[in-house]
Amino acid sequence: MLFFRLRELCKGEHVECCLNQLISNELFTKEQLNAWQYKHLKELLLYLSCNNPYYSRYIKEREIDLQKNFESVYDILALFPVTDKKVIKDNYTDWLSNHLSYDNLQLCSTSGSSGIPFKFYQSALARDYKTASKYRLYHRFGIKISDYQLCLGTNYDSKVSSFFQKMKINVNNKYINHRYITDVSCLSFAMIREIIDTINKLDIKSVWGYPSALFEIANYALSNNYPIINKRIKAVIYSGESHTPYMDTIVKKAFNTITIDEYNSVEGFIAGSCKVDNMHLNEDTALYEVLLPDGSIRAYGKGELLITSLFAKDFPFIRYKNGDIVEIAETKCECGSPFKLLSHLDGRSSCFIYNGSIKVPHAVCTHYLPHSDYRTKVDKFQIEQNEKDSVIVRIVLKDRNTDCAGLENLYRELFNNISVCFEYVDDIPRERSGKFKDVINNVKE
């Protein structure tokens, strides 16, 4: 914790201050939350009207009066257009605030899971609130900033050639962020044993990772009598992928602890679990809307997620369409949180399979196997479409002698307008990022 505070002092960061504020915000009444959102949205837009070339021009051309009183934040947002990666790229030179040095901002990039990686700039304030939002989620479950965490994802150290740069990254991870990072892009049995040994040996209080990697490790531990015996683990944190109830059961059993979900992106920390296992949007750092299939925009419902980041002033995200299909529920959670419920996260809007003229979404593609009798017989599966009139279903079986006629019939019924080819393979590799892609569409529209 000492090194963390020293870094904050040296770099002018305010993560701990932001964290304390966000923790207190969880006690907001709905009226207090509305007032907080209104205040910070007005401050953001007034700043942009004076300092941002794109939005100052937009506000001036449409004669938007930001000084007047509005009924709600959604009435204000309705005056502004939906944006996405293409809009920002097309106006890139006007997206950064005037009189700012690029040296004072951090250049960030998405993983490129939805296509070409998207590069953007992030100010210290936006970064502090994003980091604080993550620590607030951990705080709900008794995990401290000073607690060590094992991260099962991608080790970016491997992409750095300089010895001193590598040393700097390792020192930053171990002594400041208290993280041990393991690259799981190629997860072998030998590597799984090493990971379990690390978990058992070190004073690790939480394990973060992609659900598919955590499931592989948990499944190996249970199936091969190679137990995880670290009783100090407070939680396993899922991030970056969806998971099934069966996967969750196996992970909980192997790690002998609770599991929590985080919905994080490079653009912002969007949502996290509560004590009753629901997902709540971080409504004090961003505003969230859904773009419905009929083109209307609502505060609740199912559609494409729109994000307005309240603290990204120097490279703004206003009604930013991040490409995910979600459902925001109107029901109130029994945990008492003032923040809205994220009842469903169905994945990328671009992640679907053509079944003739019908688009079968990711959530439907991956629904059948985990809810069938085959869920305990299949290690991995992947659905890939290269042509509109056919699809490939790859399956890794625990026992090659398993009769999969019933499973094949399930997928033939799902994709009843196209031909379905089944490939039984020994393994399905992960992406370079360490993520496992279970639905791939390579068809060019």
HELIX and SHEET records of a PDB file:
HELIX    1   1 LEU A    2  LYS A   11  1                                  10    
HELIX    2   2 VAL A   15  ASN A   25  1                                  11    
HELIX    3   3 LYS A   30  ASN A   51  1                                  22    
HELIX    4   4 PRO A   53  GLU A   61  1                                   9    
HELIX    5   5 VAL A   73  LEU A   77  1                                   5    
HELIX    6   6 LYS A   85  ASP A   90  1                                   6    
HELIX    7   7 TYR A   92  ASP A   94  5                                   3    
HELIX    8   8 TYR A  102  ASN A  104  5                                   3    
HELIX    9   9 ALA A  124  ARG A  140  1                                  17    
HELIX   10  10 TYR A  156  LYS A  159  5                                   4    
HELIX   11  11 PHE A  163  VAL A  171  1                                   9    
HELIX   12  12 ASN A  172  ILE A  176  3                                   5    
HELIX   13  13 PHE A  189  LYS A  201  1                                  13    
HELIX   14  14 PRO A  211  SER A  223  1                                  13    
HELIX   15  15 PRO A  245  PHE A  255  1                                  11    
HELIX   16  16 HIS A  362  CYS A  365  1                                   4    
HELIX   17  17 LEU A  369  HIS A  371  5                                   3    
HELIX   18  18 ASP A  373  THR A  376  5                                   4    
HELIX   19  19 ALA A  405  LEU A  414  1                                  10    
SHEET    1   A 2 GLN A 106  SER A 109  0                                        
SHEET    2   A 2 LYS A 119  GLN A 122 -1                                        
SHEET    1   B 7 ARG A 179  ASP A 183  0                                        
SHEET    2   B 7 TYR A 148  GLY A 153  1                                        
SHEET    3   B 7 ILE A 204  GLY A 209  1                                        
SHEET    4   B 7 ALA A 235  TYR A 238  1                                        
SHEET    5   B 7 ILE A 258  SER A 265  1                                        
SHEET    6   B 7 GLY A 268  SER A 273 -1                                        
SHEET    7   B 7 MET A 279  LEU A 281 -1                                        
SHEET    1   C 5 ILE A 297  ARG A 298  0                                        
SHEET    2   C 5 ALA A 286  LEU A 291 -1                                        
SHEET    3   C 5 GLY A 301  SER A 309 -1                                        
SHEET    4   C 5 TYR A 320  ALA A 329 -1                                        
SHEET    5   C 5 LEU A 341  ARG A 348 -1                                        
SHEET    1   D 2 PHE A 352  ASN A 355  0                                        
SHEET    2   D 2 ILE A 358  PRO A 361 -1                                        
SHEET    1   E 4 SER A 419  TYR A 424  0                                        
SHEET    2   E 4 SER A 390  LEU A 397  1                                        
SHEET    3   E 4 VAL A 378  GLU A 387 -1                                        
SHEET    4   E 4 VAL A 439  ASN A 441  1                                        
END                                                                             
